[in-house]
Amino acid sequence: MYIKRRIFTLAFVVILVLIASVATGDKSGFSEYILVFKRPVSQKTYDDAKADVISAGGQVSYEYHSALQGLAVSLPDNRVNTFKSKSYIDYVEKNQEAHTMSSTT
């Protein structure tokens, strides 16, 4: 069950990345990431994460509240590893374009 939920969540992240990509301009040394929170998630989790992103010199582009709970952010490349060790973070994914392959049967 956990593996199915994890696969569904990752697939949902890919779909959200494609739908909700936000242009932030050319910021050399910055990259786009999705921060996915550990459950259970409270409003305090969102508030703390947003404050941490801003303190790191980043920006919050979008909040996810449905199938996954987390933030789409722009962070300085040299600060992303600090988020991987935060107690409220489940995982960090680079926000990038994904492609699916279809097959005809």
CORPE-V304444 format. One record per residue. N is the residue number from 1. RES is the residue in one letter. OMEGA is omega in whole degrees, -180 to 180 (* if undefined). NEAR is the number of other C-alpha atoms within 12 Angstrom. Layout:
n: <N | N>
res: <RES | RES>
omega: <OMEGA | OMEGA>
near: <NEAR | NEAR>
//
This chain:
n: <1 | 2 | 3 | 4 | 5 | 6 | 7 | 8 | 9 | 10 | 11 | 12 | 13 | 14 | 15 | 16 | 17 | 18 | 19 | 20 | 21 | 22 | 23 | 24 | 25 | 26 | 27 | 28 | 29 | 30 | 31 | 32 | 33 | 34 | 35 | 36 | 37 | 38 | 39 | 40 | 41 | 42 | 43 | 44 | 45 | 46 | 47 | 48 | 49 | 50 | 51 | 52 | 53 | 54 | 55 | 56 | 57 | 58 | 59 | 60 | 61 | 62 | 63 | 64 | 65 | 66 | 67 | 68 | 69 | 70 | 71 | 72 | 73 | 74 | 75 | 76 | 77 | 78 | 79 | 80 | 81 | 82 | 83 | 84 | 85 | 86 | 87 | 88 | 89 | 90 | 91 | 92 | 93 | 94 | 95 | 96 | 97 | 98 | 99 | 100 | 101 | 102 | 103 | 104 | 105>
res: <M | Y | I | K | R | R | I | F | T | L | A | F | V | V | I | L | V | L | I | A | S | V | A | T | G | D | K | S | G | F | S | E | Y | I | L | V | F | K | R | P | V | S | Q | K | T | Y | D | D | A | K | A | D | V | I | S | A | G | G | Q | V | S | Y | E | Y | H | S | A | L | Q | G | L | A | V | S | L | P | D | N | R | V | N | T | F | K | S | K | S | Y | I | D | Y | V | E | K | N | Q | E | A | H | T | M | S | S | T | T>
omega: <-180 | -179 | 178 | 180 | 180 | 178 | 179 | -180 | 179 | 177 | 179 | 177 | 180 | 179 | 180 | 178 | -180 | -177 | -169 | 178 | -175 | 179 | 179 | -180 | -179 | 179 | 179 | -180 | 178 | 175 | 180 | -179 | 170 | 177 | -180 | -175 | 170 | 177 | -2 | -176 | 177 | 176 | 177 | 177 | 178 | -178 | 179 | -179 | 179 | 178 | 178 | 178 | -180 | 178 | 179 | -180 | -178 | 179 | 174 | 180 | -174 | 174 | 176 | -177 | -173 | -175 | 171 | -179 | -178 | -176 | 165 | -173 | 169 | -177 | 171 | -177 | -177 | -179 | -174 | -178 | 178 | -180 | 180 | -179 | 179 | -176 | -178 | -177 | 173 | 175 | -180 | 178 | 173 | -179 | -178 | -180 | 178 | 180 | 175 | 177 | 178 | 178 | 179 | 179 | *>
near: <7 | 8 | 9 | 10 | 13 | 17 | 15 | 16 | 25 | 25 | 19 | 23 | 36 | 25 | 21 | 29 | 30 | 17 | 15 | 23 | 24 | 22 | 18 | 19 | 11 | 10 | 16 | 13 | 16 | 23 | 30 | 37 | 37 | 41 | 41 | 39 | 37 | 22 | 19 | 17 | 23 | 16 | 18 | 13 | 26 | 29 | 18 | 22 | 36 | 30 | 18 | 26 | 30 | 19 | 17 | 23 | 22 | 30 | 29 | 30 | 27 | 27 | 27 | 26 | 21 | 15 | 21 | 31 | 33 | 39 | 44 | 39 | 43 | 38 | 36 | 24 | 21 | 16 | 24 | 30 | 19 | 22 | 33 | 22 | 16 | 21 | 17 | 30 | 29 | 24 | 29 | 29 | 29 | 28 | 32 | 24 | 19 | 18 | 11 | 10 | 6 | 6 | 5 | 4 | 3>
//
